[in-house]
Amino acid sequence: MGEYDAVWVFLIALAFVGFYIYIEARPKGSNFFGNLFDTISRFFRKR
């Protein structure tokens, strides 16, 4: 299994890069990470 470590790293990186390109290459652009940040920041703001 050790001889395939580089292949697994490449495939995982390819999946992340593919996801990033899919999100960012939309016609209107993307605010996926902005929406994610807003959702997380809702839990940490003071009331």
Secondary structure, DSSP 8 states (H G I E B T S, - for coil): -GGGHHHHHHHHHHHHHHHHHHHHTSTT---HHHHHHHHHHHTTS--
